[in-house]
Amino acid sequence: MENNYNKIRELTEAEQYSDALSMVDSLINEFPKDDMLWYLKGNVFKKQEQWQQAIDSYTQAISINPKNPATTMRRICIDILNFYDKTLYNV
């Protein structure tokens, strides 16, 4: 399975997001309780700034394994969404 994880990471880093999502979704259909697949799916969405989908994927990973690194990534996504800079508003 480690080879699959690495391939998904490579596709994500190469910005081949549709290929990465296709691969991870196919593997999730086969192994729905694999928390690392859900984490990697969240990473693909995060790279595309699809925050809600990333949070949902990370949440699924956490529900399977609370010690998954998705815990940190989910919090980061929420922090990004909650950030606002008053200087960016027109006054």
mmCIF file of the C-alpha atoms, coordinates in Angstrom:
data_MODEL
# 
_entry.id   MODEL 
# 
loop_
_atom_site.group_PDB 
_atom_site.id 
_atom_site.type_symbol 
_atom_site.label_atom_id 
_atom_site.label_alt_id 
_atom_site.label_comp_id 
_atom_site.label_asym_id 
_atom_site.label_entity_id 
_atom_site.label_seq_id 
_atom_site.pdbx_PDB_ins_code 
_atom_site.Cartn_x 
_atom_site.Cartn_y 
_atom_site.Cartn_z 
_atom_site.occupancy 
_atom_site.B_iso_or_equiv 
_atom_site.pdbx_formal_charge 
_atom_site.auth_seq_id 
_atom_site.auth_comp_id 
_atom_site.auth_asym_id 
_atom_site.auth_atom_id 
_atom_site.pdbx_PDB_model_num 
ATOM 1  C CA . MET A 1 1  ? 0.000   0.000  0.000   1.00 0.00 ? 1  MET A CA 1 
ATOM 2  C CA . GLU A 1 2  ? 2.956   2.307  0.644   1.00 0.00 ? 2  GLU A CA 1 
ATOM 3  C CA . ASN A 1 3  ? 3.625   2.432  -3.115  1.00 0.00 ? 3  ASN A CA 1 
ATOM 4  C CA . ASN A 1 4  ? 0.063   3.650  -3.669  1.00 0.00 ? 4  ASN A CA 1 
ATOM 5  C CA . TYR A 1 5  ? 0.467   6.340  -1.021  1.00 0.00 ? 5  TYR A CA 1 
ATOM 6  C CA . ASN A 1 6  ? 3.678   7.514  -2.655  1.00 0.00 ? 6  ASN A CA 1 
ATOM 7  C CA . LYS A 1 7  ? 2.083   7.590  -6.111  1.00 0.00 ? 7  LYS A CA 1 
ATOM 8  C CA . ILE A 1 8  ? -0.803  9.724  -4.816  1.00 0.00 ? 8  ILE A CA 1 
ATOM 9  C CA . ARG A 1 9  ? 1.720   12.076 -3.178  1.00 0.00 ? 9  ARG A CA 1 
ATOM 10 C CA . GLU A 1 10 ? 3.688   12.313 -6.434  1.00 0.00 ? 10 GLU A CA 1 
ATOM 11 C CA . LEU A 1 11 ? 0.564   13.077 -8.468  1.00 0.00 ? 11 LEU A CA 1 
ATOM 12 C CA . THR A 1 12 ? -0.492  15.720 -5.955  1.00 0.00 ? 12 THR A CA 1 
ATOM 13 C CA . GLU A 1 13 ? 2.932   17.383 -5.966  1.00 0.00 ? 13 GLU A CA 1 
ATOM 14 C CA . ALA A 1 14 ? 2.914   17.336 -9.775  1.00 0.00 ? 14 ALA A CA 1 
ATOM 15 C CA . GLU A 1 15 ? -0.474  19.123 -9.633  1.00 0.00 ? 15 GLU A CA 1 
ATOM 16 C CA . GLN A 1 16 ? -2.156  16.207 -11.408 1.00 0.00 ? 16 GLN A CA 1 
ATOM 17 C CA . TYR A 1 17 ? -5.116  16.521 -9.081  1.00 0.00 ? 17 TYR A CA 1 
ATOM 18 C CA . SER A 1 18 ? -7.724  14.675 -11.132 1.00 0.00 ? 18 SER A CA 1 
ATOM 19 C CA . ASP A 1 19 ? -5.401  11.667 -11.479 1.00 0.00 ? 19 ASP A CA 1 
ATOM 20 C CA . ALA A 1 20 ? -4.607  11.758 -7.765  1.00 0.00 ? 20 ALA A CA 1 
ATOM 21 C CA . LEU A 1 21 ? -8.296  11.941 -6.845  1.00 0.00 ? 21 LEU A CA 1 
ATOM 22 C CA . SER A 1 22 ? -9.188  9.130  -9.234  1.00 0.00 ? 22 SER A CA 1 
ATOM 23 C CA . MET A 1 23 ? -6.526  6.915  -7.735  1.00 0.00 ? 23 MET A CA 1 
ATOM 24 C CA . VAL A 1 24 ? -7.366  7.721  -4.116  1.00 0.00 ? 24 VAL A CA 1 
ATOM 25 C CA . ASP A 1 25 ? -11.122 7.330  -4.699  1.00 0.00 ? 25 ASP A CA 1 
ATOM 26 C CA . SER A 1 26 ? -10.572 3.962  -6.350  1.00 0.00 ? 26 SER A CA 1 
ATOM 27 C CA . LEU A 1 27 ? -8.486  2.807  -3.394  1.00 0.00 ? 27 LEU A CA 1 
ATOM 28 C CA . ILE A 1 28 ? -10.991 4.192  -0.873  1.00 0.00 ? 28 ILE A CA 1 
ATOM 29 C CA . ASN A 1 29 ? -13.724 2.149  -2.570  1.00 0.00 ? 29 ASN A CA 1 
ATOM 30 C CA . GLU A 1 30 ? -11.565 -0.906 -1.990  1.00 0.00 ? 30 GLU A CA 1 
ATOM 31 C CA . PHE A 1 31 ? -10.252 0.048  1.470   1.00 0.00 ? 31 PHE A CA 1 
ATOM 32 C CA . PRO A 1 32 ? -12.765 2.477  3.049   1.00 0.00 ? 32 PRO A CA 1 
ATOM 33 C CA . LYS A 1 33 ? -11.239 2.155  6.543   1.00 0.00 ? 33 LYS A CA 1 
ATOM 34 C CA . ASP A 1 34 ? -7.728  3.178  5.459   1.00 0.00 ? 34 ASP A CA 1 
ATOM 35 C CA . ASP A 1 35 ? -7.240  6.474  7.284   1.00 0.00 ? 35 ASP A CA 1 
ATOM 36 C CA . MET A 1 36 ? -4.123  7.362  5.284   1.00 0.00 ? 36 MET A CA 1 
ATOM 37 C CA . LEU A 1 37 ? -6.106  7.320  2.035   1.00 0.00 ? 37 LEU A CA 1 
ATOM 38 C CA . TRP A 1 38 ? -8.595  9.788  3.513   1.00 0.00 ? 38 TRP A CA 1 
ATOM 39 C CA . TYR A 1 39 ? -5.698  11.949 4.704   1.00 0.00 ? 39 TYR A CA 1 
ATOM 40 C CA . LEU A 1 40 ? -4.137  11.944 1.234   1.00 0.00 ? 40 LEU A CA 1 
ATOM 41 C CA . LYS A 1 41 ? -7.507  12.790 -0.315  1.00 0.00 ? 41 LYS A CA 1 
ATOM 42 C CA . GLY A 1 42 ? -7.697  15.765 2.040   1.00 0.00 ? 42 GLY A CA 1 
ATOM 43 C CA . ASN A 1 43 ? -4.237  16.846 0.907   1.00 0.00 ? 43 ASN A CA 1 
ATOM 44 C CA . VAL A 1 44 ? -5.332  16.816 -2.745  1.00 0.00 ? 44 VAL A CA 1 
ATOM 45 C CA . PHE A 1 45 ? -8.301  19.041 -1.921  1.00 0.00 ? 45 PHE A CA 1 
ATOM 46 C CA . LYS A 1 46 ? -6.168  21.319 0.266   1.00 0.00 ? 46 LYS A CA 1 
ATOM 47 C CA . LYS A 1 47 ? -3.708  21.874 -2.583  1.00 0.00 ? 47 LYS A CA 1 
ATOM 48 C CA . GLN A 1 48 ? -6.653  22.947 -4.734  1.00 0.00 ? 48 GLN A CA 1 
ATOM 49 C CA . GLU A 1 49 ? -7.946  25.215 -1.949  1.00 0.00 ? 49 GLU A CA 1 
ATOM 50 C CA . GLN A 1 50 ? -11.166 23.226 -1.782  1.00 0.00 ? 50 GLN A CA 1 
ATOM 51 C CA . TRP A 1 51 ? -11.313 23.739 1.950   1.00 0.00 ? 51 TRP A CA 1 
ATOM 52 C CA . GLN A 1 52 ? -14.626 22.072 2.818   1.00 0.00 ? 52 GLN A CA 1 
ATOM 53 C CA . GLN A 1 53 ? -13.780 18.892 0.907   1.00 0.00 ? 53 GLN A CA 1 
ATOM 54 C CA . ALA A 1 54 ? -10.352 18.843 2.561   1.00 0.00 ? 54 ALA A CA 1 
ATOM 55 C CA . ILE A 1 55 ? -11.891 19.247 6.018   1.00 0.00 ? 55 ILE A CA 1 
ATOM 56 C CA . ASP A 1 56 ? -14.438 16.513 5.281   1.00 0.00 ? 56 ASP A CA 1 
ATOM 57 C CA . SER A 1 57 ? -11.707 14.108 4.149   1.00 0.00 ? 57 SER A CA 1 
ATOM 58 C CA . TYR A 1 58 ? -9.524  14.902 7.151   1.00 0.00 ? 58 TYR A CA 1 
ATOM 59 C CA . THR A 1 59 ? -12.519 14.424 9.458   1.00 0.00 ? 59 THR A CA 1 
ATOM 60 C CA . GLN A 1 60 ? -13.113 10.983 7.968   1.00 0.00 ? 60 GLN A CA 1 
ATOM 61 C CA . ALA A 1 61 ? -9.444  10.073 8.517   1.00 0.00 ? 61 ALA A CA 1 
ATOM 62 C CA . ILE A 1 62 ? -9.652  11.250 12.132  1.00 0.00 ? 62 ILE A CA 1 
ATOM 63 C CA . SER A 1 63 ? -12.821 9.232  12.761  1.00 0.00 ? 63 SER A CA 1 
ATOM 64 C CA . ILE A 1 64 ? -10.953 6.101  11.670  1.00 0.00 ? 64 ILE A CA 1 
ATOM 65 C CA . ASN A 1 65 ? -7.711  6.919  13.481  1.00 0.00 ? 65 ASN A CA 1 
ATOM 66 C CA . PRO A 1 66 ? -7.611  9.894  15.884  1.00 0.00 ? 66 PRO A CA 1 
ATOM 67 C CA . LYS A 1 67 ? -3.786  9.853  15.797  1.00 0.00 ? 67 LYS A CA 1 
ATOM 68 C CA . ASN A 1 68 ? -3.677  10.461 12.037  1.00 0.00 ? 68 ASN A CA 1 
ATOM 69 C CA . PRO A 1 69 ? -1.819  13.637 10.947  1.00 0.00 ? 69 PRO A CA 1 
ATOM 70 C CA . ALA A 1 70 ? -5.167  14.764 9.541   1.00 0.00 ? 70 ALA A CA 1 
ATOM 71 C CA . THR A 1 71 ? -5.877  16.185 13.007  1.00 0.00 ? 71 THR A CA 1 
ATOM 72 C CA . THR A 1 72 ? -3.311  18.919 12.454  1.00 0.00 ? 72 THR A CA 1 
ATOM 73 C CA . MET A 1 73 ? -4.226  19.478 8.813   1.00 0.00 ? 73 MET A CA 1 
ATOM 74 C CA . ARG A 1 74 ? -7.928  19.832 9.631   1.00 0.00 ? 74 ARG A CA 1 
ATOM 75 C CA . ARG A 1 75 ? -7.108  22.491 12.238  1.00 0.00 ? 75 ARG A CA 1 
ATOM 76 C CA . ILE A 1 76 ? -4.895  24.326 9.736   1.00 0.00 ? 76 ILE A CA 1 
ATOM 77 C CA . CYS A 1 77 ? -7.684  24.400 7.148   1.00 0.00 ? 77 CYS A CA 1 
ATOM 78 C CA . ILE A 1 78 ? -10.135 25.737 9.710   1.00 0.00 ? 78 ILE A CA 1 
ATOM 79 C CA . ASP A 1 79 ? -7.617  28.388 10.778  1.00 0.00 ? 79 ASP A CA 1 
ATOM 80 C CA . ILE A 1 80 ? -7.207  29.455 7.150   1.00 0.00 ? 80 ILE A CA 1 
ATOM 81 C CA . LEU A 1 81 ? -10.959 29.777 6.746   1.00 0.00 ? 81 LEU A CA 1 
ATOM 82 C CA . ASN A 1 82 ? -11.279 31.734 10.001  1.00 0.00 ? 82 ASN A CA 1 
ATOM 83 C CA . PHE A 1 83 ? -8.475  34.148 9.175   1.00 0.00 ? 83 PHE A CA 1 
ATOM 84 C CA . TYR A 1 84 ? -9.413  37.628 8.153   1.00 0.00 ? 84 TYR A CA 1 
ATOM 85 C CA . ASP A 1 85 ? -7.386  40.770 7.707   1.00 0.00 ? 85 ASP A CA 1 
ATOM 86 C CA . LYS A 1 86 ? -9.243  44.023 8.396   1.00 0.00 ? 86 LYS A CA 1 
ATOM 87 C CA . THR A 1 87 ? -6.809  45.905 6.147   1.00 0.00 ? 87 THR A CA 1 
ATOM 88 C CA . LEU A 1 88 ? -8.197  44.030 3.131   1.00 0.00 ? 88 LEU A CA 1 
ATOM 89 C CA . TYR A 1 89 ? -11.651 45.535 3.549   1.00 0.00 ? 89 TYR A CA 1 
ATOM 90 C CA . ASN A 1 90 ? -12.617 48.714 1.763   1.00 0.00 ? 90 ASN A CA 1 
ATOM 91 C CA . VAL A 1 91 ? -13.504 51.314 4.351   1.00 0.00 ? 91 VAL A CA 1 
# 
